[in-house]
Amino acid sequence: MLKRNAAFLYPFLAIVLWAGNVIVSRLSVHSIGPQAITFYRLLLAVLLMSLFVAGPAWRSRHAIWPHLGQFVILGFLAMCLFQSLSYLAAETTTATNMAVFTALTPLLTVGLSALLLGEPPTVGMVGGGLLSLAGLVYLVSGGSPASLVHAGVHVGDPLMLLAAVVYALYGVLLKRWNLGVTGWQSTYLQALCALAIMFPAFLATPAPLRELNRDTLPLIAYAGGLASVVLPFFWVRGVQHLGPNRCAVFMNLLPVFTAAGAIVVLGEPIRSYHVVGGGLALLGVAVAQIVRRPLLRRAALAAE
C-alpha cells in the first residue's frame, strides 16, 4: 500500500517541475530569444539523454527508421512549436494564465480524439468544454467579459491556447501511432529531430538574444535538464504505475503551483479573477475526465 501511495509522487513532482518551467519561461523574457532558448534546451536534453539512450536507440535503428517522419512531426509539435509558442506567450501574459491554458490539455485531447480518432463525444466533454470556455473568458478579461469587446485580449493568451491545442494534438498523434520503441527512445528521437528543425531559427536569432551568460545559463539548465529530462522521467514512471488517466488529474495542480511560484519568484499578484476563472476552467477539465457517458447515447434515449 505504501509503495502504491509513493507512486503518486512521480506525477506530483513532474507537475512541480512543469510549474517551474512556466516560471522560467517568464524569466527568459527579454533575456534570451524564444528560438534560442528552445534550441539550447533541446541541445542540452539531447546531450544528457545520449548518455543512456543513444546506445539502445542505435541498436533499435531498424525499428526506428520506418517511423522517422512521425518522429519529425512529433518533435516539431511538442518540442519546437509548443515550446516556442510558450516562450512567445510569456512576453505578454502572466505565468498563472499560461498554467491555466496548459492545464486545458487533457480536455483538448479528448476533443481532438473525438474529431481525429472517431472516439464518441461524451456529456462531460461538451459540458466541461463549455464550463472551461466560460472560465477562460472570465480569466482573460480580468473578471469583466464585456471589456473583451473593447479592449480585446493580451496576445499571449491566444498564443498559449494555441500552444495547448498543439500539445493536445501531439498527445493524440502519439496515441494513434504505434512507434514500436520505448518511451525514452521516442523522446530522444523527437528531441534530435526538433534540434535539427530549430537550428535555422537559432541562426536567424540576433546575436544578443542567443548569448550565453550568467542570466541565461541557469534558465537553459533548468529547461534542458530538469524540465526536458527529469520531468519526462517522473511522468513516464507515473503513467507506468498509475495509468494515464490518474496522472492527467495532476495537471489540475499546475496553475496552483505556478501561481505560488509566480508570487514568490516573479512578484505577480493573484487576483480574484484568477481564482474564479481558473477554477471554472479546471472544473471543466475535471468534468470532462469524470463524466464519460456518451453524448449520442443520451441523445438517442431522449429521442425515444
N, C-alpha and C positions, 0 to 999 in steps of 0.2 A: 504493500500500500504506500509506504514511504517512497519507494523508488518511483511509483506511478505519479505521486504528487510532485516529486522532484523534476519530472519531465516537463511540468508546466513552466519551469524556469527557462527552458530553451526559447519558446516564443516570447516570453516576458522580456528576457534580455535582448532578444532580437529587436523588439519594439523600442526598448530603451536606446539602443544604438541607432535605430532609424530616426528617433526623435532628435538625437544628437546630430545626425546628418542633416536634418532640416535646419538646425541652428547654424551648422557650418555653411550651409547654402546662403543664409542671410549674412554671415560674417564675411563671406567671399565677395560680396557686392563692392565694387569699386577697387578691390584689391587684385583681382585676377579675372580674366575674361571667362565666360561660361564655357567656350570651346576649349580653352586652355586647361581649366581645372578638370573638365571631363576627360581630356586626353591624359593628363598626368595621373589621375586616379586609376584609369584603365592600365596605364603603363606599370604603375606600382602593383596593382592587383595581379596582372599577368606575371610579373617577376616573382611575386610571392607564391602564387599558385603553381608556377613552373617547378618549384622545389619538390612538390609531391604529386603533381598531376601530369606533368609533361611526359614522364616515362610511360605510365599506363595509357595515356592518350595516344602516344606513338604506337604502342602495341595494339591499340584498337583502331588503327588508321583505316583498315579495310572496312570496318563497320561505320566509320565516321564519314568517309569520302562521299558516299551516296547522298548524305544529308547536308553537305556543305552549304548549299543555297539556303536551306532552312536555318542553319546556324547564323548565316549572314543577316537574314531577316530578323531573327530573334535578337541578335546582338544590337542591330540598329535600333529596334524598338525600345528595348529595356535599358540599354547602356549608352546609347547615343542620344536618341530623341527624347526619351523620358528625362534623363539627367540634364540635358541642355535646356529643355523647357523649364525644368525646376529651377535651375540657376537663373534663367531669364526672369521667371516669375518672381524670384526673391528680390529683384530690384524694385518692384512696385507693390508688393503685398506683404503682409505680416507672416511670421513663422506659424502662428496659430491658424490663419486661413489656409496656408499651404498644407498643414497637417490634416485639417478637416477635409480638404479636397482629396488628399491622398487616401484617407480612410474610406472614401466612397468606392474604392477599387473593387471590393467584393460585390457591391450592388451592381456596379457597371459590368462586372464579369458575368453576373447572372443574366443581365440584359443582353449582352453580346452573345452569350451562349445560346440564348433563345433565337437570336437572329441568324447566327452563323452555323450553329451546330444542330439547329432544329429542336432543341430542348423545349418542352412546353412551358409557356409563361405561367407563373404562379400568382395567386392572390397577393402573397407577400411582396413579390417583385413589383407589382403595379402599385399597391398601397404604399409600400416602403419607398418607392421611387417618388411618388407624389409628396410624401412627407419630407423626404430629403430635399426635394426641389424647393419646398416652402422654407425649409431651414436655411438653404443656401441663399435664397433671395433675401431673407431677413439678415443673414450674416454679411453678405457683400454690400448691402445697402446701409449698413451701420445701424440697423434697427428701424429704418424708415423706408420701406419698399417704394413709396411714392417718389422718393428722391431719385430713383433709378431712371425715371423718365427724363429728368432734367440734367442730372449730373453724370449718369452712366455709371460704369464700374471701373475700378483700377485695372489696368492692362494685365497685371499679374494674376488676377483671379481667373479670367477665361483661359489664360495660358496654363494655369495649374489644373483647371478642369480638363483641358486637352491632354495634359500630361497623364492625368488619372485614366482617361479613356485609352491612351496609348498603352499604359501598363496593363489595363484590363484586357486589351486586345492581345498583348503578349501572353498573358495567362491562358487565354482561350486557345491560342495557336499552340502553346506548349502542351496543353491538354490534348489537342486534336492530333498533333504529330507524334508518332511513336519513333523517337530518335535512336533508340537502341543503345544508349550509353548511360553511364552513371550520372548522377546529379552534378558531381564535381567536374567531370569531364565536359558536360554540357555547358556549365557556367564558364569554364576555362576557354572553350572554343568560341562561345559567344563573345567573351572579352577580347580574344585575339582578333576576331572579325571586326568588332566595334573599334578596336585600336587602329586597325588599318583604315577604317572609314573616317575616323576623326583626324587622322594625320593631316590631310589637306586643309581642313578647317583650322587646325592648330597652327599651321604655317601661315595662314591668312590672318591670324590674330596679331594685332600690333604688338611690337616687342615689349612695351611697358606692361601690357596686360597678360603676358606669359612669363613674366620674370619670377625666378625662384629667389625668395628671401625669407627672412625670419618671420614675416607675417603670413606668407603663403605656404611655406613648408608644413607647418602644423595642420593646416586645413587639408592639404593634399594627403598627409599621413593618415589623418582620420578617415577621409573619404575613400582612399585607396586601400587602406589596411583594415580598419575596424568595420567600416560600412560595406566594403566590397568583398571582404574575405571572411572575417569573423561573423558578421551578421548573417550571411547566407548559411554558414556552418550551423549556427544556432537554429535558424529557421528550418533547414532541412532535417536536422535532428528532431525538432519539434514535430514536424509532419510525420516523420517515421514513427514516433512514439504515440502521438495523439490523433493523427489524421489531419487532413487539410481543413475540414470544417471547424474543428475546435481551434486550430491555430488562427483561422481567419477572424474569429471573435476578438482576438487580441488586438486587431487593427483598430478597434474602438478606443483603445487606450492611447493611441498615437497622439491625438490632439491634447490629451491631458498632460502627458509627459512633455510634449513640445511647448505647451503653454507655460508649464513650470520652468522649463529651461529658458524660454523667452523672457520671463520676468527676471530671472537671476542673471543671465548672461547678456541679454540684449536690452534689458530695461523696457521691454514692450508692455504697455498696460493691458490688462484684460478687462474688457467692458462687458456690460450685461448682454449685449447682442452677440458676443462671442459664446456666452454660456447658452443663451436661448437658441440662437440659430444653429450653432454647432451641435447642441444637444438634440435638436429636431433632426438634423441631418444624420447623426449617428443612430438615433432611434429608428429612422427609416432603414438604415443598413441592417439593424438588428431584426426588424420586422421581416425584411426580405430573406434573412437567414433562417428565421424560426418558422414562419408561416409558409409551408411548402405545398399547400393544396393547389392542384392545377386549376388555372383560371377557366379553361374551356369546359372542364367537367362541371364547374359551378354554373357556368352559363347554360350548359345543356340541361341541368336539373331545373334551372329557373324557367327554361322554355317549356319543360314538361308540366 
